[in-house]
């Protein structure tokens, strides 16, 4: 199944599920103006083809005490493939790092890091991020407010 084989119904299903992952198949069918059986078949096809890779809850991080967000630019001392893989593996094992993106530009990676406050972030930076393989330097940008986040929670 390629991008070209997706029709307007498939795209509508993906758009709705991105915002409302727990919507019932009956409600989804009504929203896209198809009956339940074809909607369910399309949903299963999209899952099998890998367009839908899973479902997750949108969490209120302030209730969990992890609403402090920092974006960290990371420059590596070595960007050969083995070094990149070592860094990637270590990042995946660091729970405070919510997202990690390889960047083309003045630095190598951009991390989204969650913590309870600036003091705990400082400890995460010193004890976890700065000790990741091949980290040469970091630069932190602290988020003051989330205007829009994935999942449409705001």
Buried (B, 14 or more C-beta within 10 A) or exposed (E): EEEEEBEEBBEBBBEBBEEBBEBEEEBBBBBBEBEBEEBBEBBEBBEEEEBBEEEEEBEEBEEEEBBBBBBBBBBBEBEEEEBBEBBBEBBEEBEBBEEBEEEEEEBBBBBBBBBBEEEBBEEBBEEBBBEBBBBEEBEBEEBEEEEEEEBEEE
